[in-house]
Amino acid sequence: MPCFSFLFGRKFGSSAESSFGVDEEVAGIHNVKLYTYKELRNATEDFNPANKIGEGGFGSVYKGKLKDGKIAAIKVLSAESRQGVKEFLTEINVISEIEHQNLVKLYGCCAEGKHRILVYNYLENNSLAQTLLGGGHSHSNIQFSWRTRSKICIGVARGLAFLHEDLRPHIVHRDIKASNILLDKDLTPKISDFGLAKLIPPNMTHVSTRVAGTIGYLAPEYAIRGQLTRKADIYSFGVLLVEIVSGRCNTNTRLPVDEQYLLERTWDLYERRELVGLVDTSLDGDFDAEEACRFLKIGLLCTQDAPKLRPSMSTVVKLLTGEKDLDDSKITKPGLITDFMDLKVRGPPKAKSQKKTSYDKTNSETKSKSNVFTDSGKLDESTLLSSGNSTSAATSLTASYD
Ligand SMILES: Nc1ncnc2c1ncn2[C@@H]1O[C@H](COP(=O)(O)OP(=O)(O)OP(=O)(O)O)[C@@H](O)[C@H]1O
């Protein structure tokens, strides 16, 4: 069994460049396909901005054509996310072995000199964030019928169940969210961004570490105590599930105050037995109401406050497919991060002490690219919380909210 302990103490941007040559460093690392920088430069026409398809916390993503004719998404990691060659390749080695129809395939990487570049299978239909949740800014003309949504929810659940339960050691993704769900030409969902996946040795029940992830998807125990288990991913999945059914982002500060937080709204409607009202109106009523409400209830179950009340991902798959019945009596009020962090912005922001929170320059910069809490004028307090908002530098949300 390989030893992955280094992954927990990894600190992006801090590792000195190795003084060894790549060949020496990669001795013993067998499975990664290594691309030369030249090949990737050719593939992207010298990283031509016209070929840039996205920008994430880790760096820029380009579309490129590889020598063998394959189309790839080429992710150039920014300086902050640079690791030493050996650390990088060992991690990539693990990731590149993982194969599942609901996970984005990593073809290989480039670790020449200072370059750290990941080469992924290119997915034609972009991410759920840009398509389904893209609102008016979306250039997508994909019709997300109920059938398609249901297929996407089940696919993502299967991918996550695979990471959680079929792999040894298990993988906690840490950043399940709509922008990390990519769609292929048939709209099969693929979970992306394993740059943040952390490997949990089987004898470890949880890891207290820096918080990565996007606020709004963060399980309270992870956001507050940095307690990372598979249950934190299950919470994020629950939020995503409700987003897919409703076609809405988890937070939208442009909506009336009592509708801004999707999970809160879902609980509200559940209590009033009006869950069906949350289903995306763009479906024009063309959906299976029983199934849609079941999915929303599963979303509530996945986001229960106490991690142990959240079902495992394999159970979630069975609940979604109807293989297992959902017991409504198990659904209690979900864990709302807004409750814990006193984040409900109900008026002009009050000056609030930041003494318990540390956040650095990277955090404040990454806030602007967030797909939630965009209405910054109202979110003075979330500014300090947005340190957990980006996966990018996996920076510290080390504050204790007690
Ligand atoms: N394999 C891929 N196929 C097609 N497009 C991709 C692929 N990987 C990434 N992209 C595009 O690049 C964008 C940026 O991806 P990236 O994973 O770097 O960041 P993100 O998920 O948007 O944000 P964050 O880094 O905060 O998670 C994606 O939103 C998507 O549009």
The ligand as an ORCA input file, in Angstrom:
! r2SCAN-3c Opt
* xyz 0 1
  N     -11.818     18.502    -18.637
  C     -12.394     19.650    -19.022
  N     -13.103     19.716    -20.156
  C     -13.678     20.870    -20.555
  N     -13.626     22.019    -19.854
  C     -12.924     22.016    -18.709
  C     -12.268     20.854    -18.233
  N     -11.660     21.150    -17.060
  C     -11.929     22.447    -16.835
  N     -12.688     22.988    -17.819
  C     -13.168     24.371    -17.917
  O     -12.285     25.218    -17.213
  C     -12.978     25.896    -16.161
  C     -12.052     26.072    -14.978
  O     -11.837     24.811    -14.387
  P     -11.140     24.619    -12.989
  O     -11.417     23.219    -12.561
  O      -9.727     25.031    -13.099
  O     -11.820     25.686    -12.065
  P     -13.266     25.753    -11.403
  O     -13.740     24.389    -11.058
  O     -14.158     26.584    -12.286
  O     -12.948     26.599    -10.101
  P     -12.128     26.114     -8.824
  O     -10.706     26.079     -9.178
  O     -12.461     27.161     -7.826
  O     -12.650     24.758     -8.472
  C     -14.201     25.018    -15.885
  O     -15.243     25.727    -15.311
  C     -14.534     24.499    -17.281
  O     -15.274     25.464    -17.975
*
